[in-house]
Amino acid sequence: MQDMLRAAKNALAVTMIWAVVMFIPGFNILGLIAVMLPLWSLHELGMRGLGEPNNGFFEPTQFGYTLGGFIIWLGWFLLFLVVQKLLKKGGKGGSHG
């Protein structure tokens, strides 16, 4: 449980940093693609209201950006959770000096 809480806090911090970086020109294109592609896929599967395709891009709605932020948070959360488990597993078996 402690690992999940730590991973959730770390994921929230990274997601907030990602949201601030989205305001920087140039970096916002990468962030938009990270949000746009999963939302576009969900839109094509029939989940409407996330945004609309427009001239080869997918323009998310406010709900789409919120869901995209959750997708980003969930990805970081799972990554931090797996990394913590691997670090704990790796630290148990070795000799400590």
N, C-alpha and C positions, 0 to 999 in steps of 0.2 A: 504494500500500500504506500509505503514511504517512497519507493521508486516511482510509482505512478504520479504521486503528488509533485515530486521533483521534476519529472519529465513534463508534466502539465505546466509548471511554472516556467521552465526553460522554453517550452514551445510558445507560450504566451509572449515571453520577452522577444524571441526571435520574430514572431509574427508582427509584433508592434514595430520592431525595427524595420521589417520588410514594408510595412505600411508607410512609414516615414520615407523610406528610400523610393517608394513609388512616386513621390513628389519631385524627384530629381530627374530632369530631362535626360533621356538616354537609358537610364536604368529602368524607367517606367515602362519601356517597351518590353523588357524581359519579364517584368512583373505582370504586365498585361497578358503576355503570352502564357505565363504560368497559370493565370486565372482563366483566360479565354479558351484554351484548348479543352480542359475538362468540362467547362460549362457548355461549350459547343457540342461536345459528345453527348452530354445529357440532353441537350435540346434536340439533337437528332434521334435520340432514343424515345422521344415523346414527352419529355418534361418541359412544358411550356412556362413562360413567365420569367425565364432567366436572362433573356435578352433576345436580340434578333441579328441574323447575319446581314451584313451591309458591306458591299463592295469588297468581298473577300476577307472581311474581318468579322468578328463577333462582338457586338456592343452589348456588354452586360447591363442589366437594370440594377437598381439598388439592391434588390433581393439577390440578384446574381453575384454582385460584389460581396454581399454578406456570406452567401454560400461558398464563394471562392475563398474568402478569408478563412472560413471553417475548414475547407479542404486543405489549405496551406498549413493551418494549425495542426490538423490531424496528421498530415505527413510528417511534420517536425516532431509531434508527440510520439508517433510510432518509431521514428528514427532514434530519438533520445532514449526511449524505453528499451529498444533492442541494444543500443550501445551500452547502456548501463548494465544490462544483464550480461553482455559479453565481457565487460570490464570486471564485473564481480566474479564471473566464472574463470576468467583468466588469472585473477589475482589469488585464487585459492590453492592452485596446484603447485606453484613454484616455491623455491627456497628464498627466504627473506634475509639475506646477508649474514 
